[in-house]
Amino acid sequence: MNMKTLKEDAQSTGNLLLEIGALLMSSGASTHRTRVTLERIARGLGYGIELLITQRALMLTIIEKDQQHFFSRMKRISPHGVNFRMVSGISHLSWNVMEENWTVVQIWEEVKRLKSLPHYPRLVVLGLVGLAGSAFCNIFGGGFVEMTVAFIATVAGLFIRQEALRVKFNPYLCIFFAAFTASFIAGLAEHFKLGAEPDKAFATSVLFLVPGVPLINSVTDLMDGNIQNGMVRAMNGLLISFSIAMGLFSVKMILNF
């Protein structure tokens, strides 16, 4: 294989690895998991890599077996969300590369398939998240009325967040709008004394916004020695928590209870 072909293969592999790394980070994977997965895929394809992972960008260098440098590039990471189907799919893909000797073409096809998988219908998401909110209310001791209020508040808050994201508001403002909407609906129930313990619905109406994945990833990153990413993710979780708190505080001030 001549030098030109080697460079072209390395560039194709590098672009593939950058795409996979960006998908993992934007789907909620930890820094350690992203690094291990990319190294596994590169090793299965016969390359060594040097990798720098930050919260918003990936920098990758591919080194061939004879230590010649063939590829070096940086890729920006899209805003983070949570997509465990993507994370588990890429993890399964990486083991196929090692165990079944997948080619770059096969990997690209699988990545395209994973990216094309449809999301759950919006009404299903709204309904199930609403049920989760009412279930939390029941766990905290709320009755049927409080659970109904929590369901309505959660669905309304999530709907507002989805719409705010759709029109490209600042992500933290989206959280604030959602928290304000959900807590305002639940706060009205408490203001007019609907149910035996309306405060249960108010307390649980914003639990769907709790930043569990960013905070968990921040702890795992810090424990794995990825201090910068861990601190960034921790700060992101704290800002989300602050936005939720400001939404609750605003409703408390308006309804005066």
Phi, psi and omega in degrees: 000127183281171184298321181297317180295319178301316180295319179295319178295318180295321179294318178297317178295319180297315178298321178296313181296321178295319178297316180295317179298318179295321178296318180296312183294319181284349180260002175104013178283150176286163179298317181297316180296320178298314181297312182297319181295315180294320178294324179295315180295316180298318179296321178294333179268358176090024181236155167255149182226152167245132192225132172242121183244121170243177183293332185242359182203155174239137173238126187231136172234129178257132180237127179284172186300329179272016176070018174277139181275126183241337189206136174208124184203158177240145179228135177282142181261134179290164179307144188279145173219202178229121178214084184292335176297320178293316182297312181291324179296318180289324177299316177297320178301317184297324178288327175297323178298317181288316189270331184244006177056051178296149176269171178300321180297316179297320180294315178302317180297320179291321177297316177298322179295317179296320180291334182272354181298132183288148173282165176296146177304147185300318180296324177295315179299312180300315182294316183289322177293322176298318177297322177297319178298317178292327177294318176301318179300319178294320178299323181278002174105009180284149178269194184297317180297313180297321178296321178296316178298316179297322178297310181297316182296318181295314180298316180296317180297317179294321178299315179297319179297316179299318180292321179294320176294324182297322180268011169067043168288162172304134184305324181286327173294324176300318177296317179299313180301317181294315180296319180296314181297310182297314182288332178292316178297313178293327178293325176298321177297321177288323180297321181263011174058048176276124181087171182284322182225073184295341179295337178294319178293321180296318183291329185260357185291339184250008183294337179292347181264353184302128185279068183297312183296312178301320182289320177296315179296326179296319179293315181295322178295317179296320179292330179275359179091004177272072191297314183299309180295323178298317179292320179297315180292323177297317179295322176299315177298321179293322178293322176296316179298321178296320178297320177297315181298321179293324176297315178295317181296320179299317179294319178301319181290321182290313183274347174056056174223000000 
